[in-house]
Amino acid sequence: MDIRGLAELFPFDGYVIERIAFSVEMVQVNLRRDKRRRLSCPDCGASMTLQREVMQSVRDLPLGTADYVLIFYPAVLARCPRCRDTHTLHPPGSAPHAKATDRLMRYVSLLARHLPLSRVA
């Protein structure tokens, strides 16, 4: 079976899809950091040095029959030599302290406009 176009479903800049596991109820997507891209400081843009990577997860929009979509990614803790500050870098589209992607949060707030809150969940 040849499946194409999955990178467009999970467009996280700087991350590559490593593995996807499908079941009827759940989809699990494992991302890895694209090591061809340099780590740049969000404040000054200088090249950062990697200190460690910690696996984190976020929920995403339903996919097919699977209502539960989990995305696992390595959150990168890096240090900027110019700013002398450390930053935790997450994939774009996932907030640092949220457990959901930005597009899932936008979808839920769109549903909350038209449905009662008991039906949104």
N, C-alpha and C positions, 0 to 999 in steps of 0.2 A: 504494500500500500504506500502510495506516495502522497504525502500531505504537504501542501505549500501555502505560503501566505500567513503563517502563524505569527511571524515577526510584526506584521501590520496590526494584529489584534492586541499585542502587548508592546507598544512603541515606547520603550524606556531607553532614552539616549544614554549611551555609555555602558549599557548592559546587553548581554546576549542570552537568548533562551538556551538553557543547557538541557532541560528535560521537561516533558509535559506528561502527566498521568491523567487519563480520563476514566471516569466511572459515571454511572447514571446520575448519582446525586452530587458528585464533587469533581472538580478539576484542580489539579495541583501543578503550578508552574514554578520551576526552579530557574532562577536567573543567576548568571555569574557576571562579574565585572569584566568589561572589555579591556584587557591589559595593554592594548595598542594605544589607548587614549591616556593622556597624562592627567594626573590629579591637579586641578587648579584651584587656587584659593578663591572662595566666593567674594572676599573683600577686595583683594588687590590683584588677583589674577596670576600670582606667582605659582611656580611649580611646588607642589607639596610633597612631603615624604610620608609614606604609609607607615602607620604604627600598628594597627590591627584591623581585622574585619570581624564583624559580629553578624550572625544570621538573624534576620528579622522577617516578619511576614505582614502582609496587608490583604484585605479582602477586595475583590473586584466585582464588576458587573457579572450577572449570570451569563452562562454560555451554553446554548442549546437547552438540554433538559437539566443540566447541572445548575442548581440554585446557589451552590456554595463554591466560589472560586477563590483559592488561596494562592498568593504569589509570595514565594520565598526569595529573598535577595540578601547579599552581604552588604551591610551598612559599613562604610569605610570611615575609620577614625584616622585622620591625617593631620600633620602639623605643618604650618607655614613658616619657613625660616625668616621671611621678611617681616611678617606681622608678629611672629612669635606667639601665635595663637593656634589652638587645635579646633578642628571642625569635624563634625560627623556628616558625611555626605550620603544622601539618599538618592534613589532614582527620581528623575523629574516626574511629577504627577503623584508623588506619595509624600504626604506631610510628615514631618519628623515624629510627632506625637500622636498622630491619628492612626487608627487601625484599618483605614479604608483608603482607597485611591481617590484622587480628586474627582474623577469621572463618576465613581459610585456615589460620592457625596452630592454632586450636582444632580444626579438622577433621583436620589432620594428626596432632595429638596424640591425638585420638579413634581414628583408624585405627591408631596405634602401640600402642594398648592391646590390639587384637584381631588384628593381623597382624604377621608378622615385618618388621623394618625394611627388608629388601631388597624387599619387596612394596609398602611404603608409597610409595616414590619412584615 
